[in-house]
Amino acid sequence: MSPLTGTRAWARLPLMLGGVLVVIFVATFFTTPAGKLNWWLEVGPGVIGMVALALTFKRFPMSRLIYVCVFVHILILVYGGYDTYAKAPLGEWAKEAFGWQRNNYDKVGHFAFGFFPVFTLREVLLRKTKLERGGWLVFVLVSMILGFAAFYEFIEWWGALALDPAGGDAFLGSQGDIWDAQKDMLWAGIGASLALLFFSRVHDTSMEQARAALTSR
């Protein structure tokens, strides 16, 4: 099997997952009660990530774990963006069940912001830089996730300022919590740390399987 044939075979899973996501995008975009602009603001980063993986697939195909992680992460984004994070049904159920004062589904989203993308960053760094597995790699990865999480809080701030009060509040989703931004960044850091602690070996196995499949003849 040539490398080109191997790449085509490897593309089946991401193509299948991408096709499912496209159907979900169309179905939710045209039916969202929160408005199409809010949908784009919440789901847009996931769409951009999916397009980036598609455009770079031929020259930099990634392990299957990455495509599964992106798929699950985008599902979480779509679920939050459909009704807005502050009104997500799962969060409303948990609010009633546990007696919380707010809908905390946004914390699921920010945890996922750290948990899933950290594997993409890890794979790129291991394959394209001289960084090796160990403490420094973990430090760099968690720092990167915290940096991206902080930058996303800037985006939420700028979006809230640019939109009308109702749209800005829906996108910001702080629900009156003055420490919402700090908590969001913390949850992203927790997500990245737990992912690296418990699933790094799974990721290593997935990368080795990808290398073997894409280079075998």
N, C-alpha and C positions, 0 to 999 in steps of 0.2 A: 504493500500500500504506500503510495507516494504521500509526501507531506500535504499536498493540495487535497488529495482524496481524504486524508485524515481530518483536515480542517472542515471539509464539507460534512463529514459524518459527525464531527464534534458540534456542528452548527444546529443539529436537529433539536436539541434541548432548548437552547436560547430562542430558536425560531418558534417553537411550540409555546414557550412561556410568553414571548413577545406577542404572539397572536392572541393569546388569552387576554393579555393586558390591553391590547387595542380594542377588543370587544368591550371590556370593562370601562375603558376610557369613554367610548362613544355612549354607552348606556348611562353612565353617571353624569357626564358633562351636560347632556341634554335634559336631564331630569332633576338635577340638583336643586333643592329648595333654597340653598344658600346663595345662589347666583353664580353665573359662569366665571365672573372675575375672581371671586373667592376660590372657586375650584382651581383656576389656573395658578393662583398664588400658593395654594397649599400643595397641589399635585405637580405643578410645573417643574420643581427641582428633580422629581423622580422621572418625569418625561425626558428632561435634559440628560440625566444620567443614562437612561435606556438608549437614547439616540447616540450618545458618546460611545457606549459599548458596541453598538451596531456598526458605527463608522470605523472603529478601530479593530474590528473582529479579525479581518484577514491578516493584518500584520501583528496583532497582539491578542490572540484568543486566550481567554482566561479559563481558570478551572471551573468545573460545573458548580461548585459551591458558591462561587461569586454570582452566577446567574440566578441560582435559587435564592440567595440572600437579597439580591436586587428585586426579584419578583415579590417576595414576602414584604420587603420594605415598602414597595410601591402600593401593595394592597393596604397596608396600614395608613399610608398617606391618603389614598382614595377614600377609605372609610372615614377618616377625620375630615377630609375636605368636602365630603358630600353634604353633611349637615352643619359643618363647622366643628372644630374640636370641642368647643364649649357646649355643644348640644349632641355630641355623638351618643347614640343609644347605649352602647356598652358602658360609657362613662356615667350616663344617667342611671343605669341599673346599679352600678357600683356605688354611686352616691346614695341611693336609697338603701341598698343592702348594708352598707357599712356606716351610714349616718354621717357621711362627709358633707362639708359645707359647699363644695364645688365639684364640678365635673372634672375629673383628673385624667381623662383620656389623653390630653396633651402630653402628660408625662410618659405614656406609652410611646407616643410619637417621638419624643426626645430621647428616650431610652433606645429606641430603634435607630435613631440618628447616629448613636455611637456604636451600637451592637453590630449592625450589618455593614455599613461602609468601612469599618476598620479592617475588614478582611480584604476589601479591594485595595486599600492603601498598603496593607501588609504585602500583598502579592506583587504590587508594582515595585515597592522598595526592595523586596528580596530578589526580584528578577532583573531590575534595572539599575540598582545601586550596589555598592560594596558593603552595605549593612548586612550583618549576619544575625541569626537568631540569638536572642539573649536580652539582658536587661536594657541595653541602650535602644534596641529596636522597640521594645515595649514602651520605653519612655518617650521616644520620638512619636510613636503612633498615638498614644494617649494625648500627648501635647497637641498633635495635629487635630485630633477630634475636638479637643477643647477649644482650639483656635477657630475651627469651622463653626462650632456651636456658638461661640461668641459673635462671629461675623453674621450668623443667621439671626441673632438677636438684633444686630444693627439693621438687617433687612426688615425685620418685623417693625422696628421703630420707624424706619423711613417709610414703610408702607402705611403704617398707621397715620403718619403725618400727611401723606399724600392723598389718602382716601377720605371720603366723607366720614363723619363720626361713627355712623353705624357700621360701615364697611371696615373702617380702621379698627374698631373694637372687636369685630368678628375675626379679623386676621390676627390681631395681637393676642386675643384670647386670655388675657391675664385674670379676668374675672375678679378684679379688685384686689388681687394679691400683689403687694408692693415688691415682694421678693421673687416674683414669677420668673424673671429672666435668669436670676442666679440659680434657682432650682432647676430650670430647664437645662442649663449648662452642666450642672451637677449630674443630672440623670444621663446626659450624653456620655459623660466621663465614666459613670458607673457601667453603662451599657458596653462601652469599649473595653473596660477593664475585665468584666466578666466574660466577654467574648474571647479575649486573648487568654484568660486563665483556663477556661474550660474547653475551648474548641480550636486551639492552635494546632494540635496534632491532627485533628480532623481536616483542617485546612491544608496542612502539609501533605497528608495522604491524597487529597483532591488534586493538589498541584502536581504531585508525582504521577498520578493517573493521567492528567492532562499532558504532561511532558512525554510519557510513554506512548500515548495514543497519537499525538501529533507528530512525533518524530520516527515512529516505526515505519518500516518499509515492507 
